[in-house]
């Protein structure tokens, strides 16, 4: 095996930690002796031991680290956080060579780990499968390099390109308590709904606009699958959404961006912004300050198109029901769908990078 193959193995290991390691990156580590992997480990959960420590702890005591090479997909940390610095551990064990995929963009590390290893006389090789490493930890890298969350747009559309039959929500109590509006706009199937809930469980937060809340009265939880509920976020300039709506229940932390007030009531945090200025930029900055690393945007056409037009979206996930047409209604964002897709019954799932 060569460097690329060993690093690919660290990437495969690292994936097993998602989403439990968030907001930390996914990291895997293997230790090689005589072209044979003799120990491996990955970061399993935020606050627990890092990949390097887990791999080193799995190394047979009869093997001398001086005769081994340590492979890891992200630069070893050099600072004391919830766990001790991995660079110090590697040095103390006597490793003579370390091979790394990506440098850590976190200012607390950012080259300091590699510098510490080299100062200790360790040979350090970097830049192996960098592109694959960036893709794996795209949320982490976006957060630290662009100083904003990684934004994933999600919507379902008909075969003729509509996301809704109705342009304006009917927010009367009677209509909201019935299933009529929901059934008329239903595009996906049960398999697709479960996939969306699984996607929610993998992101830090979920964002919608006021009209989505008024029309659908969504819970924005992961109730169809096992997994944590994301932080719910919605934009409601004049606070028109009543406290009786599902989004205000206690199932998840909820952020409300409005022009009215700053306040915190139990699990609800109201954040005041200036709607005469760039709304998405203000929201993005606040979410960065709150250390929210990734956001799934499930809003209506206006919100989705705003992210696309302002070039703030990193990825789009689009579900297309090939057997359903509305003929009229609200058009889905115009985006070129790739050739490849995944089939979920009559629904096609497309994933598109937008950066």
VOPASE-352859 format. One record per residue: z, y, x of N, C-alpha, C in turn; residue in one letter. Coordinates in steps of 0.2 Angstrom, whole numbers, padded with zeros to 4 digits, always signed. Each point is the difference from the previous one (the first is absolute). Layout:
BEGIN
ZYXZYXZYXA...
***
This chain:
BEGIN
+0000-0006+0004+0000+0006-0004+0000+0006+0004X-0003+0006-0002+0000+0006+0003+0004+0005-0003X+0001+0006+0003+0004+0006-0003-0001+0001-0007X-0007+0000-0002-0002+0002-0007+0003-0006-0005X+0000-0006+0002+0002-0005-0004+0008+0000-0001X+0003+0001+0006+0008+0001-0001+0002+0006-0004X-0004+0006+0001+0002+0005-0004-0002-0001-0008X-0006-0003-0001-0001-0002-0007+0005-0004-0003X+0003-0004+0004+0006-0004-0003+0006+0004-0001X+0001+0005+0004+0006+0005-0002-0002+0003-0006X-0006+0002-0002-0002+0004-0006+0001-0005-0006X-0002-0006+0001+0001-0005-0005+0008-0001-0002X+0004+0000+0005+0007-0001-0001+0003+0006-0003X-0002+0006+0002+0002+0006-0003-0001+0001-0007X-0005-0002-0003-0002+0000-0007+0006-0003-0004X+0003-0005+0003+0005-0003-0004+0006+0004-0002X+0001+0006+0003+0005+0005-0001-0001+0004-0006X-0006+0001-0002-0002+0005-0005+0002-0003-0007X+0003+0004-0005+0002+0007+0001+0007+0002+0002X+0004-0006+0002+0007+0001+0002+0002+0004+0005X-0005+0001+0005+0002+0004+0006-0001+0008-0001X-0004+0002-0006-0001+0007-0001+0007+0004+0000X+0000+0006+0003-0005+0004+0003-0002-0002+0007X+0003-0005+0003-0002-0002+0006-0007-0003+0000X-0003+0000+0006-0007-0004+0000+0001-0007+0001X-0005-0004-0002+0000-0007+0001-0002-0002+0007X+0005-0004+0003-0001-0001+0007+0001-0008+0001X-0004-0003+0004+0001-0007+0002+0000+0000+0008X+0003-0006+0003+0000+0000+0007+0000-0008+0002X-0004-0001+0005+0000-0007+0003+0001+0000+0007X+0003-0005+0003+0002-0001+0007-0004-0005+0002X-0004+0001+0006-0005-0005+0002+0002-0002+0007X+0000-0007+0002+0002-0003+0006-0006-0005+0002X-0004+0002+0005-0005-0005+0002-0005-0001-0005X-0002+0005-0004-0005+0000-0005+0002-0004-0006X+0007-0001-0001+0003-0003-0006+0005+0005-0003X-0001+0000-0007+0005+0004-0003+0007-0004+0000X+0005+0003+0003+0006-0003+0000+0006+0003-0005X-0002+0006-0002+0005+0003-0005-0004+0005-0004X+0003+0001-0006-0003+0005-0004+0005+0003-0005X-0002+0006-0003+0004+0003-0005-0003+0006-0003X+0003+0002-0006-0003+0006-0003+0006+0004-0003X-0001+0006-0001+0004+0005-0004+0001-0002-0007X+0005-0003-0002+0001-0003-0007+0002+0005-0006X+0004+0005+0002+0003+0004-0005+0003+0007+0003X-0001+0005-0003+0002+0007+0002+0007-0001+0002X+0002+0003+0006+0007+0000+0002+0003-0006+0004X-0005-0006-0001+0002-0006+0004-0004+0000+0007X+0001-0005+0004-0003-0001+0006-0007+0001+0000X-0003+0003+0006-0007+0001+0001-0003-0006+0002X-0007+0000+0000-0004-0006+0002+0002-0002+0007X+0001+0004+0005+0001-0001+0007+0006-0004+0000X+0006+0002-0003+0006-0003+0000+0000-0007-0003X-0004-0001-0005+0000-0006-0003-0004-0005+0004X-0005+0002+0003-0004-0004+0005+0004-0002+0006X+0004+0005+0003+0004-0002+0006+0005-0004-0002X+0003+0000-0006+0006-0004-0002-0003-0007-0001X-0006-0001-0002-0003-0006-0001-0002-0004+0007X+0000+0004+0005-0002-0003+0007+0004-0005+0002X-0002-0006+0002+0004-0005+0003+0004+0003+0006X+0006-0002+0001+0004+0003+0005-0002-0003+0007X-0004-0005+0000-0002-0003+0007-0006+0003+0002X-0003+0005-0004-0006+0004+0002+0002+0006+0003X-0002+0002+0006+0001+0007+0003-0005+0005-0002X+0003+0005-0004-0005+0005-0002-0004+0003+0005X+0002+0000+0007-0004+0003+0005-0007-0004+0001X+0000-0006-0003-0006-0004+0001-0004+0000-0007X+0002+0004-0004-0003+0001-0007-0004+0007-0001X-0004+0000-0005-0003+0006-0002+0002+0002-0007X+0002+0006-0002+0002+0001-0006-0006+0004-0004X-0002-0002-0006-0005+0003-0003+0003+0003-0007X-0002+0006-0001+0003+0004-0006-0006+0005-0003X+0000+0000-0006-0006+0004-0003+0002+0008+0000X+0006+0002+0001+0002+0007+0000+0005+0001+0006X-0001+0006+0003+0004+0002+0006+0008-0001-0002X+0003-0004+0005+0007-0001-0001+0004+0007-0001X+0005+0000-0004+0004+0006-0001+0004+0002+0006X+0002+0006+0001+0003+0002+0006+0007+0004-0002X+0001+0000-0007+0006+0004-0002+0005-0004-0004X+0006+0002-0001+0005-0003-0004-0001+0002-0007X-0002-0005-0004+0000+0001-0007+0004-0004-0004X-0002-0004-0005+0004-0005-0003+0001-0006+0004X-0004-0001+0005+0001-0005+0005-0001+0003+0007X+0002-0004+0005+0000+0003+0007-0008+0000+0002X-0001+0004+0005-0007+0001+0003-0003-0007+0002X-0006-0001-0002-0003-0007+0002-0003+0001+0007X-0002+0006+0002-0002+0001+0007+0006-0002+0005X+0006+0002-0001+0006-0002+0004+0001-0007+0000X-0001-0004-0006+0001-0007+0000-0005-0003+0004X-0006+0002+0000-0006-0003+0004+0002+0000+0007X+0002+0006+0002+0002+0001+0007+0005-0004+0002X+0006+0000-0004+0006-0004+0002-0002-0007+0001X-0005-0003-0004-0001-0007+0001-0005-0002+0006X-0003+0005+0003-0003-0001+0006-0008-0001-0001X-0003+0001-0006-0007-0001-0001-0004+0005+0005X-0005-0003+0003-0004+0003+0005-0007+0003-0003X-0002-0002-0006-0006+0002-0003+0001+0000-0008X-0003+0006-0002+0000+0001-0008-0007+0002-0002X-0002-0003-0005-0007+0002-0003+0001+0003-0007X-0003+0006-0001+0001+0003-0006-0006+0002-0004X+0000+0000-0006-0006+0002-0004+0000+0007-0001X+0005+0003-0004+0000+0007-0001+0006+0004+0003X-0001+0006+0002+0005+0005+0001+0003+0002-0006X+0007+0001+0000+0004+0002-0006-0001+0008-0001X-0003+0002-0006-0001+0007-0001+0007+0004-0002X+0005-0004-0001+0007+0003-0002+0002+0004+0006X+0001+0007-0001+0003+0004+0006+0006-0002+0003X+0004-0004-0003+0006-0003+0003-0002-0005+0006X-0006-0003-0001-0003-0005+0005-0006+0003+0004X-0006+0000-0003-0006+0004+0002+0000+0000+0008X-0001-0006+0003-0001-0001+0007+0006-0001+0004X+0006+0002-0003+0006-0001+0004+0002-0007+0002X-0002-0005-0005+0002-0007+0001-0005-0002+0006X-0006+0001+0000-0004-0002+0005+0002+0003+0007X+0001+0006+0000+0003+0004+0006+0006-0004+0003X+0004-0001-0004+0007-0004+0002-0002-0007+0003X-0004-0003-0003-0002-0007+0002-0003+0001+0007X-0005+0005+0001-0003+0000+0006+0004+0003+0006X+0005+0004-0002+0005+0003+0005+0004-0006+0003X+0001-0005-0005+0004-0006+0002-0004-0005+0004X-0007+0002+0002-0004-0005+0004-0004-0005-0004X+0000+0001-0007-0003-0005-0004-0008+0002-0001X-0004-0005+0001-0007+0001-0001-0001+0001-0008X-0003+0005-0002-0002+0001-0007-0007+0001-0001X-0003-0004-0005-0007+0000-0002+0000+0003-0007X-0004+0005-0002+0000+0003-0006-0007-0001-0003X-0001+0002-0007-0006+0001-0003-0004-0007-0002X+0004-0005-0001-0003-0007-0002-0001+0000-0007X-0006-0001-0003-0001+0000-0007+0003+0006-0004X-0001+0006+0003+0003+0006-0003-0002+0001-0007X-0007-0001-0001-0002+0002-0007+0003-0005-0005X+0001-0006+0001+0004-0005-0004+0007+0002-0001X+0003+0003+0005+0007+0002+0000+0001+0006-0004X-0005+0005+0000+0001+0006-0004-0001-0002-0007X-0005-0005-0002-0001-0002-0007+0006-0003-0003X+0004-0004+0004+0006-0004-0002+0005+0005-0002X+0001+0005+0004+0006+0005-0001-0003+0007-0002X-0005+0000-0004-0004+0006-0002+0005+0005-0004X+0005-0002-0003+0005+0004-0004+0004+0004+0006X+0003-0004+0004+0004+0002+0006-0004+0005+0004X-0006-0001+0002-0004+0004+0004-0002+0007-0003X-0002-0001-0007-0002+0006-0004+0006+0005+0000X+0006-0003-0002+0006+0004-0001+0002+0004+0006X-0001-0003+0006+0003+0003+0006-0006+0004+0004X-0006-0001-0002-0006+0004+0003-0002+0005-0004X+0000-0001-0007-0002+0005-0005+0005+0004-0003X+0006-0002+0001+0006+0003-0003+0000+0000-0008X-0002-0006-0003+0000+0000-0007+0000-0008-0001X+0001-0002-0007-0001-0007-0002-0007-0002+0001X+0000-0007+0000-0007-0003-0001-0001-0001-0007X-0006+0003-0003-0001+0001-0007-0005-0005-0002X+0001-0005-0004-0004-0005-0003-0002+0002-0007X-0006+0001-0002-0002+0002-0007-0001-0007-0003X+0002+0000-0007-0001-0006-0003-0002+0001-0007X-0006-0003-0003-0002+0001-0007-0004-0006-0002X+0000-0001-0007-0004-0005-0003-0006+0003-0004X-0006-0002+0001-0005+0003-0004-0005-0006-0003X-0003+0003-0005-0005-0005-0004-0006-0001+0004X-0004-0004-0002-0007-0002+0003-0004+0007+0000X+0001+0004-0005-0004+0006+0000+0003+0006+0003X+0006-0001+0003+0003+0005+0004+0005+0005-0003X+0003-0003-0005+0005+0004-0004+0007-0002+0001X+0005+0004+0001+0007-0002+0001+0004+0001-0007X-0002+0003-0005+0003+0001-0006-0005+0002-0005X+0002-0002-0007-0004+0002-0005+0002+0008-0002X+0006+0002+0001+0002+0006-0003+0002+0005+0006X-0003+0006-0001+0001+0005+0005+0007+0004+0000X+0003+0000-0006+0006+0004-0001+0005-0005-0003X+0006+0000+0003+0005-0005-0003+0003+0003-0006X+0002-0005-0005+0004+0001-0006+0007-0001+0001X+0004+0005+0001+0007-0002+0002+0005+0001-0006X-0003-0002-0006+0005+0000-0005+0004-0006+0000X+0006+0000-0002+0005-0005+0000-0003-0007-0003X-0003+0001-0006-0003-0006-0003-0005-0003+0004X-0005+0004+0003-0005-0003+0004+0002-0003+0006X+0005+0003+0003+0003-0003+0006+0004-0006+0000X+0003-0001-0006+0003-0006-0002-0004-0006-0002X-0006+0001-0001-0005-0005-0002-0004-0003+0006X-0003-0005-0001-0004-0003+0005-0008+0002-0001X-0001+0004-0005-0007+0002-0001-0004+0003+0006X+0003+0005+0002-0003+0004+0006-0001-0004+0006X+0005-0005+0001+0000-0004+0006-0006-0005+0000X+0000-0003-0006-0005-0005-0001-0007+0002+0000X-0001+0006-0003-0007+0003+0000-0002+0002+0007X+0005+0001+0005-0002+0002+0007+0000-0006+0005X+0003-0006-0003+0001-0005+0005-0007-0002+0003X+0000-0001+0007-0006-0002+0003+0001-0006+0004X+0006-0001+0003+0001-0006+0004+0003-0006-0004X+0002-0005+0004+0003-0006-0003+0007-0001+0003X+0003-0006-0002+0007-0001+0002+0000-0001+0008X-0005-0004+0002+0000-0001+0008-0001+0007+0003X-0004+0004-0002-0001+0007+0003+0007+0004+0000X+0003-0001-0006+0007+0004-0001+0005-0003+0005X+0000-0006+0001+0005-0003+0005-0002+0002+0007X-0006+0001+0001-0002+0002+0007+0002+0007+0001X-0001+0004-0005+0002+0007+0001+0008+0001+0001X+0004-0004-0003+0007+0000+0000+0002-0003+0007X-0004-0005+0003+0001-0002+0007-0001+0006+0005X-0006+0003-0001-0001+0006+0004+0005+0005+0000X+0003+0002-0006+0005+0005-0001+0006-0003+0005X+0002-0006+0000+0005-0002+0003-0001+0000+0008X-0006+0001+0002-0001+0001+0007+0000+0007+0003X+0000+0005-0005+0000+0007+0002+0007+0003-0001X+0001+0006+0003+0006+0004-0001+0001+0003-0006X-0006+0003-0003+0000+0004-0006-0006-0001-0004X+0000+0002-0006-0006+0000-0005+0000+0007-0003X-0006+0003+0000-0001+0007-0003-0005+0000-0006X+0002+0004-0005-0004+0001-0006+0001+0007-0002X-0005+0002-0004+0000+0007-0003+0004+0000-0007X+0001+0006-0003+0003+0000-0006-0004-0003-0006X-0006+0001+0000-0004-0003-0006+0000-0008+0000X+0001-0003+0006+0000-0007+0001+0007-0002-0004X+0005+0003+0002+0007-0001-0003+0000+0001-0008X-0003+0005-0002+0000+0002-0007-0004-0005-0004X-0006-0002+0003-0005-0005-0004+0003-0007+0001X+0002-0002+0006+0001-0007+0000+0008-0002+0000X+0004+0005+0001+0007-0001+0000+0002-0006+0005X-0002+0000+0006+0000-0006+0005+0008+0000+0003X+0001-0006+0002+0007-0002+0003-0001+0002+0008X-0006-0002+0002-0002+0001+0007+0005-0004+0005X+0001-0007-0003+0004-0004+0004-0004-0006+0002X+0004-0005+0003-0003-0007+0002+0002-0005-0004X+0001+0001-0007+0003-0005-0004-0003-0006-0001X-0007-0001+0002-0004-0006-0001+0001-0004+0006X+0003+0002+0006+0000-0004+0006+0007+0001+0003X+0002-0004+0005+0006+0001+0004-0002+0006+0005X+0005+0005+0000-0001+0005+0005+0003+0006-0002X+0001+0004+0005+0004+0007-0001-0004+0004-0004X+0003+0004-0004-0004+0006-0004-0001+0006+0005X-0006+0002+0000-0001+0006+0004+0003+0006-0003X+0001+0005+0004+0002+0007-0002-0005+0003-0005X+0002+0002-0006-0005+0002-0005-0001+0008+0001X-0006+0002+0000-0001+0007+0001-0005+0003-0005X+0001+0005-0003-0005+0003-0005+0001+0008+0000X-0006+0003-0001-0001+0007+0000+0000+0002-0007X+0005+0005-0002+0001+0002-0007+0001+0008+0001X-0005+0004+0001+0001+0007+0001+0006+0003-0005X-0001-0001-0006+0005+0004-0005+0005-0005-0003X+0001-0006+0003+0005-0005-0002-0001-0001-0008X-0006-0002-0001-0002-0002-0007+0002-0007-0002X+0001-0005+0005+0002-0007-0001+0007+0000-0002X+0001-0003-0006+0007+0000-0002+0004-0006+0003X+0007+0001+0000+0004-0004+0004+0000-0007-0003X-0003-0001-0006+0000-0007-0004-0006-0004+0003X-0004+0003+0004-0006-0004+0003+0003-0005+0005X-0004-0006+0001+0002-0005+0004+0001+0002+0007X-0004+0005+0003+0001+0002+0007+0006+0003+0001X+0004+0002-0005+0007+0003+0002+0005-0006-0001X-0001-0006-0001+0005-0005+0000+0003-0001+0007X+0005-0004+0001+0004-0001+0006-0003-0006+0004X-0006-0002-0001-0002-0006+0004-0002+0002+0007X-0002+0006+0001-0002+0002+0007+0002+0007+0001X+0000+0002+0006+0000+0007+0002-0006+0004-0002X+0001+0006-0003-0006+0004-0002+0000+0007+0002X-0006+0002+0002-0001+0007+0002-0004+0003-0005X+0002+0006-0002-0004+0004-0004-0002+0007+0003X-0006+0001+0001-0003+0007+0003-0001+0004-0006X+0003+0006+0000-0001+0005-0006+0000+0007+0003X-0001+0005-0004+0000+0007+0001+0007+0003-0002X+0004-0005-0003+0006+0002-0003+0007+0000+0004X+0001-0005+0003+0007-0001+0003+0000-0005+0006X+0006+0001+0004+0002-0004+0005+0007-0003-0003X+0000-0007+0000+0006-0002-0003+0000-0008+0001X+0006-0003+0000+0001-0007+0001+0005-0002-0006X-0002-0005-0004+0004-0003-0005-0001-0008+0001X+0005-0003+0002+0000-0007+0001-0006-0002+0004X-0004-0004-0002-0006-0003+0003-0006+0005+0000X+0001+0006-0003-0006+0004-0001+0001+0006+0004X-0005+0002+0004+0000+0006+0004-0006+0004-0002X+0002+0006-0002-0005+0005-0002-0002+0005+0006X-0006+0001+0002-0002+0004+0006-0005+0005-0003X+0002+0006+0002-0004+0006-0002-0005+0002+0005X-0006+0001-0002-0006+0002+0004-0003+0006-0003X-0005+0003+0004-0003+0006-0002-0007-0003-0002X-0002+0000-0007-0006-0002-0002-0006+0005+0001X+0002+0006+0002-0006+0004+0002-0003-0001+0007X+0003-0005+0003-0002-0002+0007-0002-0007+0000X-0002-0003+0005-0003-0007+0001+0006-0005-0002X-0001-0003-0006+0006-0004-0003+0000-0006+0004X-0005-0004+0002+0000-0006+0004+0003+0001+0007X-0002+0006+0003+0002+0001+0007+0008+0001-0001X+0003+0003-0005+0007+0001+0000+0003-0007-0002X-0003-0004-0004+0003-0006-0002+0000-0005+0006X-0005+0000+0004-0001-0004+0006+0005+0002+0005X+0001+0007+0001+0005+0002+0005+0007-0002-0002X+0002+0001-0006+0006-0002-0003+0002-0008+0001X-0005-0004-0002+0000-0007+0001+0001-0002+0007X-0003+0004+0005+0001-0002+0007+0007+0002+0002X+0003+0005-0002+0007+0002+0001+0004-0005-0003X-0001-0003-0005+0004-0005-0003-0001-0007+0003X-0005+0000+0005-0001-0007+0004-0003-0005-0005X-0004+0002-0005-0004-0004-0004-0007-0002+0004X-0001-0006+0002-0005-0002+0005-0007-0001-0004X+0001-0003-0006-0007-0002-0003+0001+0002-0008X-0005+0002-0003+0000+0001-0007-0007-0003-0003X+0001-0003-0006-0005-0003-0004-0001+0005-0005X-0006+0003-0001-0002+0005-0005-0003-0003-0006X+0003+0000-0005-0002-0004-0006-0002+0006-0006X-0001+0006+0002-0001+0005-0005-0007-0001-0004X-0001+0005-0004-0006+0001-0003-0006+0003+0004X-0005+0001-0003-0006+0002+0004+0001+0006+0004X+0003+0005-0003+0001+0007+0003+0004-0001+0006X+0006-0004+0000+0004-0001+0006-0004-0004+0005X-0003-0005-0002-0004-0004+0005-0005+0004+0004X-0004+0004-0004-0005+0004+0003+0002+0005+0004X+0006+0003-0002+0003+0005+0005+0002-0003+0007X+0002-0006+0000+0002-0003+0006-0007-0001+0004X-0005-0002-0003-0007-0002+0003-0003+0007+0002X+0000+0005-0004-0003+0006+0002+0004+0004+0006X+0006-0001+0000+0004+0003+0005+0001-0004+0007X-0004-0006-0001+0000-0005+0006+0007-0002+0002X+0004-0001-0004+0007-0002+0001+0001-0007-0001X-0005-0004-0003+0001-0007-0002-0002-0004+0006X+0003-0006+0002-0001-0004+0005-0004-0006-0002X+0001-0002-0006-0002-0007-0003-0001+0001-0007X-0004-0004-0003-0001-0001-0007+0000-0007-0002X+0003-0002-0005+0000-0007-0003-0003+0001-0007X-0005-0003-0002-0004+0001-0006-0001-0007-0003X+0003+0000-0007-0002-0006-0004-0005+0001-0005X-0005-0004+0000-0006+0001-0004-0001-0006-0005X+0001+0002-0007-0001-0006-0005-0008+0000-0001X-0003-0005+0002-0007-0001+0000-0002-0001-0007X+0004-0002-0005-0001-0002-0006+0001+0005-0006X+0002+0006+0003+0003+0005-0005-0004+0007+0001X-0002+0003-0006-0003+0006+0001+0003+0005-0006X+0002+0006+0002+0002+0005-0005-0005+0004-0003X-0006+0001+0004-0005+0005-0002+0001+0007+0000X+0007+0002+0000+0002+0007+0000+0007+0000+0002X+0002+0006+0001+0007+0001+0002+0001+0004+0007X+0005-0002+0004+0002+0003+0006-0003-0004+0006X-0005+0003+0004-0003-0003+0005+0004-0001+0006X-0001-0006+0003+0004-0002+0006-0002+0004+0006X+0004+0001+0005-0003+0004+0006-0006-0004+0002X-0005+0004+0003-0006-0002+0003+0001-0002+0007X-0001-0007+0001+0001-0002+0007-0004-0006+0001X-0003-0001+0006-0004-0006+0002+0004-0006+0001X-0001-0005-0005+0004-0006+0001-0003-0005+0005X+0004-0003+0004-0003-0005+0005-0003-0006-0003X-0004-0004+0004-0003-0006-0002+0005-0005-0002X+0005+0000+0005+0006-0005-0001+0005+0001-0005X+0002-0005-0004+0005+0001-0005+0004-0006-0001X+0005+0000-0003+0004-0006-0002+0000+0000-0008X-0001-0007-0002+0000-0001-0007+0006-0002-0003X+0002+0004-0006+0006-0001-0003-0002-0001-0008X-0002-0006-0001-0003-0002-0007-0007+0005+0000X+0000+0003-0006-0006+0005-0001+0001+0006+0004X+0005+0001+0003+0001+0007+0004-0001-0001+0007X-0004+0005+0003-0002+0000+0007+0005+0005+0004X+0003-0002+0005+0005+0004+0004-0004+0002+0007X-0001+0007+0000-0003+0003+0006+0005+0004+0004X+0000-0001+0007+0004+0004+0004-0004+0005+0005X+0001+0006+0000-0004+0005+0003+0004+0004+0005X-0002+0001+0006+0003+0005+0005-0003+0006-0001X+0004+0006-0001-0003+0006-0001+0001+0005+0006X+0003-0002+0005+0001+0005+0006-0005+0000+0004X
***
